[in-house]
Each structure stands twice: as C-alpha cells, then as structure tokens.
C-alpha cells in the first residue's frame, strides 16, 4: 500500500470515528434528557416564531405538578371548539403567554376555564377564548392576532402583559422579516438579522449542540462578564451566575445590556428605569400596533397584568426564584412595574387590569409553584375571581 493510500485510510478512519462518536454522543444526550420537563410542545413557525400543535395532549411533569394540557383544532388551550360566532354571543379573547395558557394545571383549572364556568352558571352568553402560548409577547401577539385570531370575531381582547415580555420582544425582533413596504410580516426563528441562523438550527435539532451551547459557550460568556474568579465562587456556592449578572450595578454592568440576561428586569429595581424605558420603546410600539389593528375594527383592547411570586410574598415561588437572582424570604412588592403599565395605558386611553392586589390579599396560600413559578390552581382561581369584580373587564364582557 502506498504512503498516500495509507494517509487516505487514516484520514477516513479518523473522520469515521469522529462521526460515530458524535452519533453516540447525540443519542446519549437525547436518552439522558428524555425525562426532563419541556415546555408545552410547540413547533417552529416561519411567521409566528413558534406555535402550539392542534388536537394535542401533553402530560406536564415536574417536581411541582403532574397534570395534562390539551388543545383544540385551532391550537387553543382546552377541548372547547370555536366555529362561526353564534348570534347574540360575545367573545373575549385572552392573549398571553404560559401563565395564561396555564402551565402546570389541568384544562379545567386555568383561569379562563374557571371564568367560563362562572359565566355559564349565570347564563351569560359569553365565550372566553384562551389564546395563551408559552413565551409569546406583544410582537408575536400582533402577528397571531392579525392572521389567526381576528377571524374568530372577538368583541374584546384582553392582553395579559408578562414582565418577561420586554426581553422576549428584544430577542424576537432579531428574527423579524419585513414585507415589501417595510411592514412587520413575520418572525422566523431560523433567521437572525436577515440571515439563516445555522447555529440556532443546530441547537434546536441536536441535543449535543444544545448542551455545548448551554453548558460551555454560555458558561464562558457569563464568566467573561462576571470575571472567572467571581464566577467560580458563585458556582462553588451553588449560586446562579445568571442571577448575579442580573444584579450587577453601576460600572459593573456597563459592558453588558442587563436585559440580555435578565428576563425580569422590569421587576428588579426602579434603578433600572433608564434601561426599561429604552427597551419599552420597542415593546410599547408593538402594543400600539395591536391597539391600532383592533381599533380599526372597533374592537376594544384591555391591557392586564399579573404579579410574579416574588412580588406577592416571601414564600411564593420560594425555590426557583434564586436562579433569577431574587433572595429567598424577601417580597419585592414595589408597585413601580404596575404603575409603569398603568401610566402607559392611561396615556393611550386603554383600560388597565391589575390583579396583583387580589394576590396579595390571598398570599397565605400557595399561589405560585415553588420551583416552576407559574400559577397553582389557587392562583388561577384568584385571577378568575378578580376579573369578575373588575370594572374594566366587566365592560369588556358586556360592551357597555
């Protein structure tokens, strides 16, 4: 055998060995991660970024809960179907993310389902439509409302703003694809800044690539922001590097945008107001686009907000909060985030619903899951009861 032939053979063996090793590692990571809790199943979508599957049944398992979620033929939460609107029936569309969808509770326990039962018992001819989808924010709400939900002929729309929406819009805007006249046409997760994102594609379709990104690349990025010494000390104490970055102040955070790592920047501290206002220009613009879309059709928009566990009590969301940089045994009850939203709503003549006071009044019972942080069935009950007393929501129900 010639020297060249031996070299080719060796290269082939090396490449083949690497390929086999990658396949084995990929299979191993998939098997090792099969049991982990994943968000309710959603598929990448070239227009809406991601969307739920229709006629879908999902078993939700975690240390906090063991429940089942389903969707109907329109990929809306619950078994109830919505065809052409019957005469004399009012429809109220609930836009929101996983809190509205109801991660961690059965279909009958979501606040939308509870509210529907209460209205049915009173003989009210009203349909409450749960259009919650995990990680949706105003940008995606606009696209879904424009194309998928307006055909349902809602008489009123309640948009539940989540304080993590600021970060979601920040990331989703990079996936935006514009139409021929510069209008918002789509949010394609496979495109970033106008180009196909091969890195993202690999992370979404390979358990190994996702692990390398989350455990190696992102670790290096966090260590560079915090400094390796501080990062290692946090790791040795079992702390959260992401939470530490979120709590950086002054000159320490001048080299990073806090929103990039801090999903809950809006409820962190009013000292972050300059950053919040800067990013709100983006999210506020999408909210106004939704308002204009509905106003052109004579459909009122109601802005609503709910609290996170850390805003309600020291024992709410007691364990998972530390990963986000919140201290145990502390209540972060500064009303600033709700006042911020109320001022925006008032400035644009939007009704505003704030259910935080109802949560504070009932905080002796567990309203948020300890680890997961979503509403417990009791939390959903609080929202449903609060809505039945809220003047802005009652006007949306009756049209008066």
ABEGO torsion letter per residue (X at the ends): XBAAAAAAAAAAAAAAAAAAAAAAAAAAAAAAAAABBBBBBBBBBAAAGBBBBBGBBBBBBBAABBBBBBBBAAGBBEABBBBBBBBGBBBBBBBEBAAAAGBGBBAAABAAAAAAAAAAAAGBBBBBBBABBBGBBAAAAAAAAAAAAAAAGBABBBBBBBAAAAAAAAAAAAABBBBAAGBBABBBAABBGGBBBAAAAAAAABAAAAAAAAAAAAAAAAAAAAEAAAAAAAAAAGBBAAAAAAABBEAAAAABBAAAABAAAAAABAAAAAAAAAAAAAAAAAAAAAAAAAAAAGBBBBBBBBBBAAAABAABGAAAAAAAGBBBGBBBABAAAAAAAAAAAAAAGBBBBBAAAAAAAAAABBABBAAAGBBBAAAAAAAAAAAAABAAAAAAAAGX
